Protein backbone atom coordinates (compact mmCIF):
# COMPACT_ATOMS: atom_id res chain seq x y z
CA UNK A 1 0.00 0.00 0.00
CA UNK A 2 1.33 3.42 -0.96
CA UNK A 3 0.93 5.63 2.11
CA UNK A 4 1.42 8.79 0.06
CA UNK A 5 -1.88 8.24 -1.72
CA UNK A 6 -4.73 9.66 0.29
CA UNK A 7 -8.21 10.97 -0.24
CA UNK A 8 -8.91 14.64 -0.47
CA UNK A 9 -12.22 16.44 -0.31
CA UNK A 10 -13.02 19.99 -1.30
CA UNK A 11 -16.62 20.97 -0.70
CA UNK A 12 -18.72 18.33 -2.42
CA UNK A 13 -15.87 16.77 -4.44
CA UNK A 14 -13.90 13.73 -3.34
CA UNK A 15 -10.71 12.81 -5.16
CA UNK A 16 -7.42 10.96 -4.83
CA UNK A 17 -4.72 13.45 -3.97
CA UNK A 18 -1.05 12.60 -4.33
CA UNK A 19 0.70 15.86 -5.12
CA UNK A 20 4.43 15.95 -5.62
CA UNK A 21 4.52 19.31 -3.87
CA UNK A 22 2.24 21.27 -1.59
CA UNK A 23 3.46 24.76 -0.85
CA UNK A 24 2.36 26.74 2.17
CA UNK A 25 2.81 30.47 2.48
CA UNK A 26 2.01 32.98 5.16
CA UNK A 27 2.51 36.56 4.17
CA UNK A 28 2.99 39.45 6.51
CA UNK A 29 2.74 43.19 6.24
CA UNK A 30 5.58 45.33 7.56
CA UNK A 31 5.45 49.10 7.77
CA UNK A 32 8.15 51.70 8.12
CA UNK A 33 7.68 54.51 10.61
CA UNK A 34 9.87 57.51 10.02
CA UNK A 35 11.24 58.99 13.19
CA UNK A 36 12.90 62.44 13.28
CA UNK A 37 16.56 62.23 14.14
CA UNK A 38 16.87 58.50 13.37
CA UNK A 39 19.01 57.35 10.48
CA UNK A 40 16.77 54.35 9.67
CA UNK A 41 13.00 54.04 10.02
CA UNK A 42 11.42 51.82 12.65
CA UNK A 43 10.07 48.59 11.14
CA UNK A 44 6.72 47.51 12.58
CA UNK A 45 4.87 44.27 11.90
CA UNK A 46 1.41 45.27 10.69
CA UNK A 47 -0.30 41.89 10.68
CA UNK A 48 -0.45 38.62 8.82
CA UNK A 49 -2.17 37.58 5.65
CA UNK A 50 -4.20 34.46 5.03
CA UNK A 51 -2.45 31.12 5.07
CA UNK A 52 -2.27 29.80 1.50
CA UNK A 53 -1.80 26.22 0.30
CA UNK A 54 -1.03 25.52 -3.35
CA UNK A 55 -0.89 22.20 -5.16
CA UNK A 56 -1.54 20.60 -8.52
CA UNK A 57 -4.35 18.08 -8.77
CA UNK A 58 -4.30 15.73 -11.76
CA UNK A 59 -7.45 13.91 -12.87
CA UNK A 60 -6.87 11.16 -15.41
CA UNK A 61 -9.48 11.04 -18.18
CA UNK A 62 -8.70 7.36 -18.81
CA UNK A 63 -10.05 6.58 -15.35
CA UNK A 64 -13.01 8.93 -15.65
CA UNK A 65 -15.58 6.15 -15.26
CA UNK A 66 -14.09 5.36 -11.81
CA UNK A 67 -14.64 8.92 -10.57
CA UNK A 68 -17.89 9.72 -8.74
CA UNK A 69 -18.68 12.44 -11.31
CA UNK A 70 -17.29 13.26 -14.79
CA UNK A 71 -14.08 15.32 -14.99
CA UNK A 72 -15.96 18.19 -16.63
CA UNK A 73 -18.10 18.44 -13.48
CA UNK A 74 -14.98 18.56 -11.29
CA UNK A 75 -13.55 21.42 -13.35
CA UNK A 76 -16.84 23.35 -13.32
CA UNK A 77 -17.19 22.89 -9.55
CA UNK A 78 -13.58 23.94 -8.80
CA UNK A 79 -13.99 27.03 -10.97
CA UNK A 80 -17.34 27.74 -9.28
CA UNK A 81 -15.66 27.67 -5.86
CA UNK A 82 -13.04 30.09 -7.16
CA UNK A 83 -15.56 32.49 -8.70
CA UNK A 84 -17.91 32.35 -5.71
CA UNK A 85 -15.37 33.32 -3.07
CA UNK A 86 -17.33 31.56 -0.31
CA UNK A 87 -15.43 29.31 2.12
CA UNK A 88 -15.61 25.57 1.47
CA UNK A 89 -14.42 22.71 3.65
CA UNK A 90 -11.11 21.16 2.56
CA UNK A 91 -10.12 17.82 4.09
CA UNK A 92 -6.69 16.33 3.56
CA UNK A 93 -4.97 13.63 5.61
CA UNK A 94 -7.70 13.71 8.26
CA UNK A 95 -7.48 17.45 8.88
CA UNK A 96 -10.36 19.72 7.87
CA UNK A 97 -10.23 23.48 7.38
CA UNK A 98 -12.51 26.05 5.85
CA UNK A 99 -10.70 27.52 2.86
CA UNK A 100 -11.35 30.06 0.14
CA UNK A 101 -10.36 28.91 -3.35
CA UNK A 102 -8.55 31.89 -4.82
CA UNK A 103 -7.45 30.57 -8.18
CA UNK A 104 -7.98 27.53 -10.34
CA UNK A 105 -6.15 26.81 -13.58
CA UNK A 106 -7.21 23.89 -15.72
CA UNK A 107 -5.53 22.18 -18.62
CA UNK A 108 -6.48 19.09 -20.59
CA UNK A 109 -3.30 17.09 -21.17
CA UNK A 110 -3.46 14.53 -23.85
URHUWO-V447591 format. One line per field, one symbol per residue. ss: DSSP state (H for helix, E for strand, L for the rest). A space follows every 50 residues. Layout:
BEGIN
ss=???
END
This chain:
BEGIN
ss=LLLLLEEEEELLEEEEELLLLEEEEEEEEEEEELLLLLLLLEEEEEEEEE EEEEELLLLLHHHHHHLLLLHHHHHHHHHHHHHHLLLEEEEELLEEEEEL LLLLLLLLLL
END
